[in-house]
Amino acid sequence: MSIGFRAFTEFERPNSEIVKELGKIPSSNIGDCVRRMYCMFGGIRPFNKKSLCGVAFTVKVPSGDNLVAQMALDYAKEGDIIVIDGAGYSDRALVGGMMLTYAESRKLGGFIVNGAVRDVDDIKVSSLPVFALSATPLGPYREGPGEMNVPVVCGGQVVMPGDIVVGDSDGVVVIPRRDAEKVLELARENLAHEKEEMNEIKKSSHFTEIHKQIFVEDFKSHGGDLIAESF
C-alpha cells in the first residue's frame, strides 16, 4: 500500500434520513449544539448562494495538485460533498467549471475546498454549492500524490469520510457520523427555543428588563464591575 498515494473507495455512511433532516437546520444552530467546537473557520466561505448538506467524501492533495480530487468525482455517490484538503494553498485552483459541470451530471452534492477555486462566474450559476478559501485563474497540476477517503483538515476542523457537513451563508459545520442522531435532536430543540425567544422579543414590552437582568448578572458572575459614574 502506497501511503500518501492511495484511494479508499468505501466507508461507513450515516443514516440518509438524518442527513436530510440536518439539512433543514441552519449551521449556526447546529454549531451551538456542538459547543461551537465543529464550525469551520479560517476563511472558508460560500462562492454562491446555495446551501449545502451531505455526506463528506474526503480528499487529501498536495498544494496545487488535483489528480485525486478529479478521481473522487467518479467514486462519490449521489449527494456526496467532496471535501478537499489542499493545505490552504491559494496559488492554484483545485476546482473549476469543468469539474463542477461533471459533478452536476453525476448529481453530487457540492464542494468544500481548503484552497482555491476558479471559474467563479460558472460557480455562481451552478446548481451545486461551492465553499472555498479563495479564487485564482491559475489551474492545478495533475500528477499526484494524494489520498481519498482519509481524515482531512478543512477550515480548522478534522473531517472524516462519512461525517455530515452542513453549510449556508454563515459557513460550514461538521457533524461526526457517530454523533449525528444526537446532534439532530439537540439542534431541533435549539431552533425551536430560538424561535420562541424571537417571538417573545417581538411581542413583549418587558423584554428589555429581562435582557438587562440576564446579561448584567452574567457580567457580574464573571467578575465584572458595574460602576455608576464616568470614566
Buried (B, 14 or more C-beta within 10 A) or exposed (E): EEEEEBBEEEBEBBEEEBBEBBBEBBBBBBBBBBEEEBBBEEBBBBBBEBBBBBBBBBBBBBBBBBBBBBBBBEBBEEBBBBBBBBBBBBEBBBBBBEBBEEBEEEEBBBBBBBBBBBBBEBBEEBEBBBBBBBBBEEBBEEEBBBBBBBEBBBBBBBBBBBBBBBBBEBBBBBBBBEBBBEBBEBBBEBBEEBEEEEEEEEEEEEEEEEEEEEEEEEEEEEEEEEEEEEE
